[in-house]
Structure formats: structure tokens, C-alpha cells
Amino acid sequence: MSMGRAFSVALVGLEGHIVEVEADIGQTLPNFVLLGLPDASLNEAKERIRAAAHNSGIPLSRRKITVNLVPASLPKKGSAFDLSIVMAALSAAGDVRGTGRTVFIAELGLDGRLRPVRGILPAVIAAVRAGFSDFAVASANQREAALVPGAKVTGYRSLARVALDFGARAQELVLEAEEDEPPPRVAITDCAALAEPDLADVAGQAEARIAIEVAAAGGHHLLLLGPPGAGKTMLAERLPGLLPDLDDTEAMEVTAIHSLEGYGQVSALIRRPPYERPHHTASTVAIIGGGSGIPHPGSASRAHHGVLFLDEAPEYERGVLDALRQPLESGELILHRSAGTASYPARFQLVLAANPCPCGRASGKGQDCTCTAMARRRYFGRLSGPLLDRVDIQLRVNRVSLAELSSMEQRESSAVVAARVAAARTRQRQRLGIHGLVRNADVGGKLLRGVFRLPSRTTAVLDSALESGALTARGYDRVLRLSWTLADLAQIAQPGSHQVGLALNMRQRGMNG
């Protein structure tokens, strides 16, 4: 019985599943049969593999080759299985040995070169968790795969070199392909290293600057409502620069998502919070995720542990905006399609920016506004009540005056504000760490009304707003979280009446301001 075995990884979303690749050499006429629910692109591997093996000097057997991908019920797609299939087939023919303890992840070129694939980081993470430690990948993927602790990764440029390391006879191999360098690729960390905009560039807007600082300190969602040119976009662009670096766990999650998207060669963990700014014409699939086959992540998942900024928010389709309600509550997106279900993390800070009306001139007395009352209602009708109820800070941003624009007064830089934000985050971790939390925005109502319950005299104004219907129960909890962030920035043990009143004011100064 001529059997060979190798291992690879199938990705469903960010979740990886170990796939055992079995190969059998039969006694019948030449044929290549691929079993185990492969998609069309994976079925094409049969011709790529034959050509790559022949051009590497180790042609596949001329008898019938049957390859089975286990578990057979798991959908498998893409070219990342090429290397594992050919190594299992060569093992079955006795051309190589010892493939049954290694995970092979790479695409093959017709000349035998190994090409990089998307999602190498989440694939290696899943295999390490499953107990594997040895990996064979394309050279262009080696640094990315080696980011996973516990992974022993070997990078190869050609199938011939892989076969040589697994016992193939050197005199039969065509090793010249090893000298061909793969085309250069842009490192994703080069993009992340670009300088972030500085808060010192923003003229005036004292209230909005405070709101941005509070949002950064506690991880709160934010709505900026004001006329064109008031600085809403400038403020939103400077929020990521106030956030602290990602820790190891967060950086691994963010880098895994970008690895799956294949934006570039990942050579180091992404340490800065991501910033996503999709255009208002973006579809639900582009922002939430989806597509044919296994759903792909969208902007909401790419903004995980970072900022998702929707400029001109009322211009987005209402369905797109309301689809954000689930991840705002759970921090996760679960996408169901006929080909399978994929789960992606999406714990981001949402920043919405909106004009006061379609023409944008309804600020101040609004005498220059030409919009009808119906047009205004239709414009803001896309920002549904349930969505706005999940936005902690709702602030009206006014035009910058000539005096503010011309002022030579030194403004605080992002570095100064970020230091206060970091100190506030440290206080939160010390207080919330025992409960498995790191930010005030993640504290649940049970804790707010239990361990962190405030005296009734402190929450009197908040209780009154709830009783009058000005606040929902969700809004009540969000104001409490906001007040704890204000207390952390003020370096006091717990919020007082002043912090609670200020937090309530910050929530109601937008749509009702």
C-alpha cells in the first residue's frame, strides 16, 4: 500500500482548521483525483502540481494518484494546499520521507517556485494551537509565519529545495530555480510607520478636543455634528494618534486580519491602532464583510482595536449604518453565507461626522440654509435611534472664529494628550483587570450597578433623565462609563456629581444641542 501524508490549514474566516492530506498511488491508468470538498481554484492545483514537480526534477507517478483532504466535510479553497498535496504525493511514491509531522502552506508556480499566500499568520496560529511546531512556507511568508510563538518556520523558494530537505536525491533535482528571487513586495509595516496627524494642528474647538481625549481614554464612540470646515475630519483623523500601542494579543489579532486580506508582506506585528475611513458609497459588504463563498472581512473588522471613521455619516445607506449595531455591542461580526459561516473580531471605536443638514448651512441661526424640514428629517433619518443610542459622546462642533484661527497660542500636541490618555488607561486596567476588562467602554451594566455602583446623590441628574425618558437604559449605562473615564482623566477614585453631569452633557450636546 503506497500512502503518503502531509498537513495543511484551511481558513474559515480567521479560524483555522488542520487538514490532513492523504495521498495514495494506485495500480490503474494515469489519473489525478482530488477529494475532500475542494473548490474550483483548489481543483486547478492538479495541473499546477504536475507541472511544478516535473520542472523541479521529481515528476509525479504515472499511475493513478488519489488525494484526500480530511475532514472531507470542511470546505477548502485557494492555492495554499499546493505544497502539502505535492509533498503527500511524493511521499506516497517514496521520493521523500518524514512529511507527516510538518505543516506545508504555499502555492506552487509552474516552474516549481513557491509563492506566498494570504492568511499565513492565522493559519500558523491555528496549527500551533493544534500542537504542530514545524512549518514549511514560501520564503516571502517566512518572517510573517515566524511571528507566532512556538512555530519553527523554514522558508523555501522552490519545490526542489523542499524535496531535498525531506530526503529526495539531489542528483535528480533541478535546483536552479532556487536562485530566482521572488518579486519585491511592499511591507505592510512601512505603511504603518507613517507619521500620524498631530492634534496641535487643530485651531480652536476646545470642547471637541476634550471630547476626542475622553473618547480615546475610555474607548468611547463619538458623533461630531457641525457645518463643513469646522474641523470634524481633522479631529477624527487625530484620534488614532492618541491611542496607546496595541499589546501582544491585540497586535496579533490585528496583524492576522491584515494577513488574511493580503495587503502586503507582514514582517512585524502591527503595533499602532488601525484607522479605517470607507467612502460613503461603500456597500454593506465593503464595511461589514461578506462576498461569495466564505465571507471576507470588511472595514469594520480591519478597524479592530482601532478607529472606524464614517465621514458624512447620513450619506451612507441606512442598512449599512444599522448593520454596525451588532459589532458595537458584541465586538464581533458573524457572517452567514451558503458556503459557510465566518466570525471576525470587530471591536472598534466608531466616529461619525455629520453636517447639520444636506446643504450644511444650518448652523448658528441657520438663515442661509435652503433645506426644507422634510429634507432635514430625511437626511438624519438614516442615523437611526438605536444606532445613536450606542454612541457615547454626541457633540455639536461650531465654526472656528477668526480669532481662534489667527491665534498664536501654543496648542497641546498629540504626544501631550496621549500621555494623559495612557495614564487614564493604566488606572482602568488596574481597576478592571480583575474582571478581565481593560477599558471603561467595555464595562457591563451588571458591574456598573454592582461593584462600581455610585451613590444615588451622585447619579441624581442621571436618574431624573432616565425617569423622564430622556435616556434609555443603554444610554444610562453609557453615561456612567463616560463618567468613570472623566474621573480617570481627573485622577480621582470615582466619579462625583460633576463628572456624571459633564458626561450627560457630552452625550446630549449633539442632536439635542
Buried (B, 14 or more C-beta within 10 A) or exposed (E): EBEBBBBBBBBBBBBBBBBBBBBBBBEEEEEBEBEBBBBEEBEBBBEBBBBBBBBBBBBBBEBBBBBBBBEEEBBBBBBBBBBBBBBBBBBBBEBBEEBBEBBBBBBBBEBBBBBBBBBBBBBBBBBBEEEBEBBBBBBBBBBBBBBBEEBEBBBBBBBBBBBBEBBBEEEBBBBEBBEEEBEEEEBBBEEBEEEBBBBBEBBBBEBBBBBBBBBBBBBBBBBBBBBBEBBBBBBBBBBBBBBBEBEEEBBBBBBBBBBBBBBBBBBBBBBBBBBBBBEEEBBBBBBBBBBEBBBBBBBBBBBBBBBBBBBBBBBBBEEBBBBBBBBBEEBBBBBEEEBBEBBBBBBBBBBBBBBBBBBBBBBEEEEEBEBEEEBBEEBBEBBEEEBBBBBBBBBBBBBBEEEBEEEEEEBBBBEEBBEBBBEBBEBBEEBBEEBEBBBBBBBEBEBBEEEBEBEEEBBEBBBEBBEEEBBBEEBBBBBBBBBBBBBBBEEEEBBBBBBBBBBBBBBBBBBEE
